[in-house]
Amino acid sequence: MANVRRYILVWLASALIFAIAVGVSFRHLDVPLARYAIAHFDHPFTKSLEVKATILLGIEAIIFATLAVLRLLHGHLTKFSRALALACISSICAYAINSLVLKVIFGVPNVGEVLHGAPHIADLAGGSPFSSFPSGHMALAGAFAGVFAVFYRKASLPIAVAIALGCGVLVMGTWHFLSDVLAGTFLGVSAGLLAGAIWVVHAEPYQRP
């Protein structure tokens, strides 16, 4: 119980830090960074780095379905396969909640619209799945990474580096504002950590190695 309370306090402290960072970024950094990126990184190579979320979701759905069939056929999965299956389904759920609920609630215009004159403000309950905040890409990637951080704690640092690089690509490629990727990352990683922790506590003791 003491460990649970400590984890909750750490999460609450992290949520406060991210909320402040998102607020500062939204008000002072988002638009200047987007203008800088469009002036210095608007290049075909940069644009080619984006992977459509629908492609990633399709790949994750195929992986999850394949692992589910293998589980039915063989009766068990390896630790890595269990982590991969959980990461895929957590990622899909985080993306769905982010895009179909949170983006609609916050209603922040995307980078292209803002750079062409739209105000960089939240239109509460006036958004769509194509709105900017939070980033669906980072919600998807963060949830995936969060699960693996639970299963393989020693890999937390390279996972964090990969997430940071993903954020940088999205901002410099002008697909998202900085506040978008910060919020999406926190949402996704929180979902992944929660899913991984629940799995380890309730299911892992009954699994074969």
N, C-alpha and C positions, 0 to 999 in steps of 0.2 A: 504493500500500500504506500509506503514511504517513497519507493521508486516511482510509482504512478504519479504521486503528487509532485515530485521533482520534475518529471517529464512535462506535466501540465504547466507548471510554473515557467519552465524553459520555453514551452510553446507560446505561452501568453506574452513573455518578454520578447520573443522573436516577432510575434504578431504586432506588438507595439512598435518595435524598431522598423519593421517593414511598412507599417501604416504611416509612420512619420516620413520614411524615405519615399514612399509613393506620393504622399501629399506634397512634399518639397519638389519632387521631380515633376509632378503634374503642373504645378504652378510656375516653376522657374526654369526647368531644364528640358522638358519634352520638345517644345517647338524649336528652340535654338539648336538642340542636337539634331533634330530632323532636318532643319535647313542646312546645317553643316554637312550632314551625311549626304543629302541630295546634291550638294555642291562638290563633294570630294570623293564619294563612293558610288556615284551613279554610273555603273559600268556593267556591260553584259556579263562579265564573269561573276560580279557580285550578285547580279540578279539570278544567275543560274544556281546559286547556292540554296535557294528556297526549295523545300520539299513540301508539296501540298499536303495539308492535314488529312485530306480524304485518302491519299495514298498510304500514309502512315497508319491510319485507322484500318484500312483494308488489310494491310500486312499484319497488324496486330490481331485482327479478327481471324485471319487464316491460321496464324500461329496458335492462338487460343483453341480454335476448333480442332486443330491437329493434335494438340496435347491432350485435349479432352477425350478424343477417340483413342489415343494411345493409353490413357489411364483406364478406359473401359476395357481395352483389349488385354492389357498386361497387369492390371490391378494396382499398379503403383507408378510413380514418377521419381526421377532423381531430384535431389535438392535444387539443382540448377533449373530443371524443367518446371518444378513447382514455383520457383521464384519467377521464372519467365511467364508462366501462365497467369500468376497473380498480378505481375507488372502490366501485362497486356490488358486484362480486364479492368484494373484500377485506372489505367491510362484512358481507356475508352470512356469509362464513367465520368472521370474528371473533365474530360473534353466536352462531353455531352452537357453536364451541369454548367460548365463555364459558358459554352456557346449558346445554349438554349434558355438559360436562366439569367446568369450574371451579365452577359453582354446586353441582353434586352433590358435589364433593370438599369444599368448605368448609362447606356446609350451614348457613348463617346464616339464622335466621328473618327474615321480612320485617318492615317497619315496623309494619304493622297487628298482627301476632302479638305483637311485642315490647310495643307499647303496651297490649295486652290481657293482659299477664302473662308471656309467654314470655321466657326468659332470652336476653340478647343475647350469645350465645356461638357458637363454631364447633362444629358437630357433624360432625367429619371423616368424609367418605364417607357421610354420612347425609342429604344434601340432595336437592333435586330442581330441575328447570328453573324452579320458582316460588320458589326461595330468593332471598335478597336480594343476596348478595355473590359476585362483582362485579356492577355494573350492566350489564345487557345493552343498555339504551338507549345508554349511553355507550360501550360497546365498539363498537356499531354505528356511532354517530356519529363516534367517534374514528378508526376505520379509514377512513371516508369522508374525513374532514378530513385525515388524514395523507397520503393519496395526493395530494390537491390541494395540500398544502403542498410536496410534492416537485416537482410539475409547475409550480406558480405560487408561487415563494418570496416574491414581493412581497406576496402575499395572506396570509402567515402570521399577521400581527397580527389582521386581522379574523376569520380563522378561529379563532384562539385566543380572541377575545372571544366569538364565537358558542358555542364549546364551554363556556366559563365560564358563560355565560347558561343553557345547557342544564343544566349541573350544578346551578345555583341553582334552576331551576324544579323539578327532580326532588327536591331536598332540601326546599325550602319547600312543595312540594305533597305531601310525606310519601309519595312513591313509593319513595324510597331514603334510606339513611343517607349521611352525608358520606363515610365510608370506602368505601362501594359505588361512588360516582361517581368518586372518586379512582382506585380500582383499575381500574374499567372504562375510564376515560379513558386511563390509561397503557397498558393492554393494547391498546385499539383503536388509539391513535395509533402505538404501536410496530409493530403489524401493518401499518397503512397506510404508514408510512415505509419499512418493509422492502419491501413490495410495490412501492411507487413507485420505490425505489432500484434494485431488481432489474430492473424494467421499463426504466428509463432506461438502465442499463448494457448490458443484453443485447438489448433490442428496439428502442429508440428510434432508434439510428443507421441502422436499415434501413427506417424508416417515412418515408412522404412527409409533407411539412408539411401 
